[in-house]
Amino acid sequence: MSNIDEIAEEVRKIAENLNEKIQLRENLMLTSREAIRLCGEAISAIHRRELKTAELKLKEAKNSINIIIKAVEEHPELIGGTVITAMQEYVEAKSLYELVTKKRIPLINELNVLDRAYILGLADLIGEMRREAIELLKAEKLEDSEYMVELMERLHEILQPLEYPRSLVPELRSKIDIMRRLIEDTRRIVVDAIISIKLRRALEQHAKKHQKLKTAIIKQLS
């Protein structure tokens, strides 16, 4: 006798399982996009020094990341581009926050993300560190700006030796190449600006001394 009825039942179960995974995947995409949005808003708030707002956005993003991690642990086949992007955006945003508030970068076990997302997030962090170094320059916080550039250089040294297939860690090599160019450009801007600022300060100091001397001479003559 034919077992076609058994085949029909097997196919029904498979279809049911696949439909559940499709729904789970759609939910995961929505959660990932929400995490990406929150991280972007957190980064903008950090640069505006609205640190309380940034902290709240990061807490919300962390909740989304925890949901994502739980889902991919149970269903590893759901790990995809948007999921990885959400995690690496969280790494980038949280790392920038801790750099600004504590002058440190969080470890992977503090973030609860996948290995590849952590590496990619650190690579993306360089762009935000550059922006931070420039903002510190504008505020004439010269030592802090130099320190940020030194951290950028050290981070590049750490990531530079990594070589992995694109299928495992997509775009890592291109990100590392971009890091190098950004660091060189930022170092040049910072060095030039520091020389200019120090020269201006020296001239201002000289002008003040000259004015004091001039005032003293006028008093003596009057």
C-alpha atoms as a printed R data frame, in Angstrom:
    type eleno elety resid chain resno      x       y      z
1   ATOM     1    CA   MET     A     1  0.000   0.000  0.000
2   ATOM     2    CA   SER     A     2  1.115   3.591 -0.628
3   ATOM     3    CA   ASN     A     3  2.346   5.684  2.277
4   ATOM     4    CA   ILE     A     4  1.183   8.901  0.639
5   ATOM     5    CA   ASP     A     5 -0.924   9.800  3.663
6   ATOM     6    CA   GLU     A     6  2.171   9.597  5.879
7   ATOM     7    CA   ILE     A     7  4.058  11.805  3.415
8   ATOM     8    CA   ALA     A     8  1.204  14.309  3.536
9   ATOM     9    CA   GLU     A     9  1.393  14.398  7.340
10  ATOM    10    CA   GLU     A    10  5.182  14.846  7.228
11  ATOM    11    CA   VAL     A    11  4.873  17.721  4.772
12  ATOM    12    CA   ARG     A    12  2.172  19.340  6.914
13  ATOM    13    CA   LYS     A    13  4.457  19.245  9.972
14  ATOM    14    CA   ILE     A    14  7.393  20.625  7.989
15  ATOM    15    CA   ALA     A    15  5.246  23.422  6.592
16  ATOM    16    CA   GLU     A    16  3.985  24.263 10.064
17  ATOM    17    CA   ASN     A    17  7.555  24.403 11.404
18  ATOM    18    CA   LEU     A    18  8.749  26.552  8.492
19  ATOM    19    CA   ASN     A    19  5.828  28.952  8.889
20  ATOM    20    CA   GLU     A    20  6.712  29.380 12.560
21  ATOM    21    CA   LYS     A    21 10.318  30.139 11.608
22  ATOM    22    CA   ILE     A    22  9.212  32.629  8.970
23  ATOM    23    CA   GLN     A    23  7.144  34.456 11.578
24  ATOM    24    CA   LEU     A    24 10.015  34.324 14.052
25  ATOM    25    CA   ARG     A    25 12.377  35.675 11.384
26  ATOM    26    CA   GLU     A    26 10.033  38.574 10.614
27  ATOM    27    CA   ASN     A    27  9.769  39.411 14.315
28  ATOM    28    CA   LEU     A    28 13.547  39.208 14.587
29  ATOM    29    CA   MET     A    29 13.985  41.625 11.682
30  ATOM    30    CA   LEU     A    30 11.649  44.133 13.334
31  ATOM    31    CA   THR     A    31 13.495  43.835 16.638
32  ATOM    32    CA   SER     A    32 16.857  44.206 14.879
33  ATOM    33    CA   ARG     A    33 15.735  47.333 13.035
34  ATOM    34    CA   GLU     A    34 14.460  48.795 16.302
35  ATOM    35    CA   ALA     A    35 17.833  48.133 17.954
36  ATOM    36    CA   ILE     A    36 19.640  49.793 15.021
37  ATOM    37    CA   ARG     A    37 17.398  52.864 15.285
38  ATOM    38    CA   LEU     A    38 17.906  53.163 19.045
39  ATOM    39    CA   CYS     A    39 21.678  52.853 18.704
40  ATOM    40    CA   GLY     A    40 21.766  55.576 16.063
41  ATOM    41    CA   GLU     A    41 19.761  57.863 18.341
42  ATOM    42    CA   ALA     A    42 22.069  57.028 21.265
43  ATOM    43    CA   ILE     A    43 25.172  57.953 19.244
44  ATOM    44    CA   SER     A    44 23.637  61.286 18.212
45  ATOM    45    CA   ALA     A    45 22.751  62.011 21.845
46  ATOM    46    CA   ILE     A    46 26.296  61.159 22.978
47  ATOM    47    CA   HIS     A    47 27.820  63.656 20.551
48  ATOM    48    CA   ARG     A    48 25.349  66.288 21.792
49  ATOM    49    CA   ARG     A    49 26.386  65.319 25.345
50  ATOM    50    CA   GLU     A    50 22.806  64.378 26.177
51  ATOM    51    CA   LEU     A    51 24.162  61.438 28.141
52  ATOM    52    CA   LYS     A    52 20.989  60.639 30.089
53  ATOM    53    CA   THR     A    53 19.068  60.332 26.835
54  ATOM    54    CA   ALA     A    54 21.851  58.165 25.395
55  ATOM    55    CA   GLU     A    55 21.786  55.918 28.451
56  ATOM    56    CA   LEU     A    56 18.034  55.364 28.133
57  ATOM    57    CA   LYS     A    57 18.318  54.605 24.400
58  ATOM    58    CA   LEU     A    58 21.097  52.103 25.086
59  ATOM    59    CA   LYS     A    59 19.024  50.353 27.750
60  ATOM    60    CA   GLU     A    60 16.163  49.976 25.268
61  ATOM    61    CA   ALA     A    61 18.591  48.735 22.620
62  ATOM    62    CA   LYS     A    62 20.030  46.240 25.101
63  ATOM    63    CA   ASN     A    63 16.557  44.791 25.681
64  ATOM    64    CA   SER     A    64 16.210  44.272 21.919
65  ATOM    65    CA   ILE     A    65 19.671  42.688 21.721
66  ATOM    66    CA   ASN     A    66 18.787  40.269 24.514
67  ATOM    67    CA   ILE     A    67 15.675  39.194 22.583
68  ATOM    68    CA   ILE     A    68 17.776  38.706 19.452
69  ATOM    69    CA   ILE     A    69 20.434  36.663 21.259
70  ATOM    70    CA   LYS     A    70 17.841  34.380 22.837
71  ATOM    71    CA   ALA     A    71 16.215  33.790 19.443
72  ATOM    72    CA   VAL     A    72 19.442  32.981 17.582
73  ATOM    73    CA   GLU     A    73 20.663  30.708 20.368
74  ATOM    74    CA   GLU     A    74 17.501  28.638 19.898
75  ATOM    75    CA   HIS     A    75 17.516  29.023 16.096
76  ATOM    76    CA   PRO     A    76 21.090  29.635 14.802
77  ATOM    77    CA   GLU     A    77 19.864  29.425 11.205
78  ATOM    78    CA   LEU     A    78 18.188  32.817 11.736
79  ATOM    79    CA   ILE     A    79 21.532  34.601 12.110
80  ATOM    80    CA   GLY     A    80 21.711  36.969  9.160
81  ATOM    81    CA   GLY     A    81 22.855  40.381  8.006
82  ATOM    82    CA   THR     A    82 20.326  42.537  9.846
83  ATOM    83    CA   VAL     A    83 20.765  40.579 13.074
84  ATOM    84    CA   ILE     A    84 24.563  40.975 12.955
85  ATOM    85    CA   THR     A    85 24.204  44.654 12.046
86  ATOM    86    CA   ALA     A    86 21.987  45.275 15.074
87  ATOM    87    CA   MET     A    87 24.572  43.728 17.373
88  ATOM    88    CA   GLN     A    88 27.518  45.573 15.855
89  ATOM    89    CA   GLU     A    89 25.603  48.874 16.066
90  ATOM    90    CA   TYR     A    90 25.032  48.186 19.743
91  ATOM    91    CA   VAL     A    91 28.738  47.457 20.245
92  ATOM    92    CA   GLU     A    92 29.587  50.735 18.513
93  ATOM    93    CA   ALA     A    93 27.072  52.843 20.471
94  ATOM    94    CA   LYS     A    94 27.776  51.301 23.880
95  ATOM    95    CA   SER     A    95 31.535  51.536 23.327
96  ATOM    96    CA   LEU     A    96 31.303  55.212 22.387
97  ATOM    97    CA   TYR     A    97 29.193  55.881 25.486
98  ATOM    98    CA   GLU     A    98 31.727  54.205 27.769
99  ATOM    99    CA   LEU     A    99 34.634  55.945 26.054
100 ATOM   100    CA   VAL     A   100 33.042  59.314 26.738
101 ATOM   101    CA   THR     A   101 31.871  58.551 30.277
102 ATOM   102    CA   LYS     A   102 34.561  56.131 31.541
103 ATOM   103    CA   LYS     A   103 37.397  56.256 28.961
104 ATOM   104    CA   ARG     A   104 37.106  52.512 28.362
105 ATOM   105    CA   ILE     A   105 35.700  50.091 25.790
106 ATOM   106    CA   PRO     A   106 33.400  47.330 27.135
107 ATOM   107    CA   LEU     A   107 34.440  43.699 26.847
108 ATOM   108    CA   ILE     A   108 32.389  41.251 24.794
109 ATOM   109    CA   ASN     A   109 31.003  39.468 27.854
110 ATOM   110    CA   GLU     A   110 29.595  42.787 29.063
111 ATOM   111    CA   LEU     A   111 27.646  43.241 25.832
112 ATOM   112    CA   ASN     A   112 26.302  39.718 25.201
113 ATOM   113    CA   VAL     A   113 26.777  39.759 21.421
114 ATOM   114    CA   LEU     A   114 28.239  37.344 18.874
115 ATOM   115    CA   ASP     A   115 31.997  37.344 18.321
116 ATOM   116    CA   ARG     A   116 31.838  38.618 14.745
117 ATOM   117    CA   ALA     A   117 29.445  41.420 15.722
118 ATOM   118    CA   TYR     A   118 31.867  42.551 18.429
119 ATOM   119    CA   ILE     A   119 34.792  42.713 15.994
120 ATOM   120    CA   LEU     A   120 32.758  44.553 13.344
121 ATOM   121    CA   GLY     A   121 31.377  46.962 15.944
122 ATOM   122    CA   LEU     A   122 34.885  47.837 17.112
123 ATOM   123    CA   ALA     A   123 35.911  48.450 13.507
124 ATOM   124    CA   ASP     A   124 32.954  50.813 13.013
125 ATOM   125    CA   LEU     A   125 33.719  52.587 16.294
126 ATOM   126    CA   ILE     A   126 36.702  54.327 14.670
127 ATOM   127    CA   GLY     A   127 34.422  56.658 12.717
128 ATOM   128    CA   GLU     A   128 32.682  57.838 15.883
129 ATOM   129    CA   MET     A   129 36.012  58.174 17.695
130 ATOM   130    CA   ARG     A   130 37.210  60.417 14.871
131 ATOM   131    CA   ARG     A   131 34.133  62.598 15.236
132 ATOM   132    CA   GLU     A   132 34.713  62.738 18.989
133 ATOM   133    CA   ALA     A   133 38.375  63.727 18.512
134 ATOM   134    CA   ILE     A   134 37.317  66.591 16.229
135 ATOM   135    CA   GLU     A   135 34.653  67.786 18.680
136 ATOM   136    CA   LEU     A   136 37.224  67.758 21.486
137 ATOM   137    CA   LEU     A   137 39.505  69.858 19.289
138 ATOM   138    CA   LYS     A   138 36.733  72.399 18.744
139 ATOM   139    CA   ALA     A   139 36.379  72.644 22.525
140 ATOM   140    CA   GLU     A   140 40.190  73.041 22.692
141 ATOM   141    CA   LYS     A   141 40.528  69.944 24.887
142 ATOM   142    CA   LEU     A   142 43.829  69.119 23.259
143 ATOM   143    CA   GLU     A   143 45.017  66.306 25.522
144 ATOM   144    CA   ASP     A   144 41.652  64.530 25.326
145 ATOM   145    CA   SER     A   145 41.659  64.833 21.538
146 ATOM   146    CA   GLU     A   146 45.189  63.401 21.315
147 ATOM   147    CA   TYR     A   147 44.201  60.585 23.669
148 ATOM   148    CA   MET     A   148 41.265  59.685 21.421
149 ATOM   149    CA   VAL     A   149 43.537  59.488 18.378
150 ATOM   150    CA   GLU     A   150 45.994  57.299 20.305
151 ATOM   151    CA   LEU     A   151 43.129  54.936 21.168
152 ATOM   152    CA   MET     A   152 42.113  54.839 17.505
153 ATOM   153    CA   GLU     A   153 45.651  53.864 16.546
154 ATOM   154    CA   ARG     A   154 45.832  51.177 19.221
155 ATOM   155    CA   LEU     A   155 42.486  49.719 18.192
156 ATOM   156    CA   HIS     A   156 43.665  49.545 14.591
157 ATOM   157    CA   GLU     A   157 46.834  47.734 15.689
158 ATOM   158    CA   ILE     A   158 44.694  45.158 17.500
159 ATOM   159    CA   LEU     A   159 42.335  44.520 14.579
160 ATOM   160    CA   GLN     A   160 44.868  44.805 11.749
161 ATOM   161    CA   PRO     A   161 46.169  41.177 11.933
162 ATOM   162    CA   LEU     A   162 42.696  39.617 11.708
163 ATOM   163    CA   GLU     A   163 42.052  37.673  8.509
164 ATOM   164    CA   TYR     A   164 38.744  35.809  8.067
165 ATOM   165    CA   PRO     A   165 36.589  34.747  5.100
166 ATOM   166    CA   ARG     A   166 33.886  37.234  4.112
167 ATOM   167    CA   SER     A   167 31.293  34.540  4.811
168 ATOM   168    CA   LEU     A   168 32.382  34.458  8.460
169 ATOM   169    CA   VAL     A   169 33.116  38.134  9.165
170 ATOM   170    CA   PRO     A   170 31.780  40.167  6.219
171 ATOM   171    CA   GLU     A   171 33.580  43.379  5.180
172 ATOM   172    CA   LEU     A   172 36.132  43.196  8.000
173 ATOM   173    CA   ARG     A   173 39.173  43.810  5.781
174 ATOM   174    CA   SER     A   174 37.549  46.765  4.026
175 ATOM   175    CA   LYS     A   175 36.588  48.234  7.397
176 ATOM   176    CA   ILE     A   176 40.158  47.862  8.648
177 ATOM   177    CA   ASP     A   177 41.479  49.599  5.516
178 ATOM   178    CA   ILE     A   178 39.013  52.447  6.083
179 ATOM   179    CA   MET     A   179 40.147  52.613  9.722
180 ATOM   180    CA   ARG     A   180 43.737  53.219  8.628
181 ATOM   181    CA   ARG     A   181 42.766  56.057  6.282
182 ATOM   182    CA   LEU     A   182 40.519  57.676  8.899
183 ATOM   183    CA   ILE     A   183 43.253  57.517 11.517
184 ATOM   184    CA   GLU     A   184 45.861  59.064  9.210
185 ATOM   185    CA   ASP     A   185 43.461  61.864  8.279
186 ATOM   186    CA   THR     A   186 42.411  62.455 11.898
187 ATOM   187    CA   ARG     A   187 46.007  62.472 13.149
188 ATOM   188    CA   ARG     A   188 46.899  65.109 10.533
189 ATOM   189    CA   ILE     A   189 43.916  67.296 11.456
190 ATOM   190    CA   VAL     A   190 44.610  67.006 15.190
191 ATOM   191    CA   VAL     A   191 48.334  67.742 14.893
192 ATOM   192    CA   ASP     A   192 47.747  70.765 12.621
193 ATOM   193    CA   ALA     A   193 44.998  72.093 14.894
194 ATOM   194    CA   ILE     A   194 47.067  71.665 18.052
195 ATOM   195    CA   ILE     A   195 50.000  73.553 16.503
196 ATOM   196    CA   SER     A   196 47.626  76.327 15.405
197 ATOM   197    CA   ILE     A   197 45.874  76.543 18.789
198 ATOM   198    CA   LYS     A   198 49.154  76.585 20.738
199 ATOM   199    CA   LEU     A   199 50.548  79.278 18.450
200 ATOM   200    CA   ARG     A   200 47.413  81.384 18.891
201 ATOM   201    CA   ARG     A   201 47.569  80.964 22.663
202 ATOM   202    CA   ALA     A   202 51.232  81.982 22.689
203 ATOM   203    CA   LEU     A   203 50.460  85.081 20.615
204 ATOM   204    CA   GLU     A   204 47.540  85.967 22.898
205 ATOM   205    CA   GLN     A   205 49.762  85.527 25.942
206 ATOM   206    CA   HIS     A   206 52.448  87.695 24.349
207 ATOM   207    CA   ALA     A   207 49.855  90.356 23.504
208 ATOM   208    CA   LYS     A   208 48.612  90.363 27.107
209 ATOM   209    CA   LYS     A   209 52.135  90.774 28.448
210 ATOM   210    CA   HIS     A   210 52.781  93.535 25.942
211 ATOM   211    CA   GLN     A   211 49.569  95.288 26.959
212 ATOM   212    CA   LYS     A   212 50.461  95.025 30.649
213 ATOM   213    CA   LEU     A   213 53.916  96.431 29.963
214 ATOM   214    CA   LYS     A   214 52.436  99.240 27.881
215 ATOM   215    CA   THR     A   215 49.937 100.071 30.631
216 ATOM   216    CA   ALA     A   216 52.688 100.096 33.265
217 ATOM   217    CA   ILE     A   217 54.848 102.467 31.177
218 ATOM   218    CA   ILE     A   218 51.929 104.830 30.618
219 ATOM   219    CA   LYS     A   219 51.268 104.927 34.371
220 ATOM   220    CA   GLN     A   220 54.904 105.750 35.067
221 ATOM   221    CA   LEU     A   221 54.899 108.554 32.517
222 ATOM   222    CA   SER     A   222 51.638 110.071 33.697
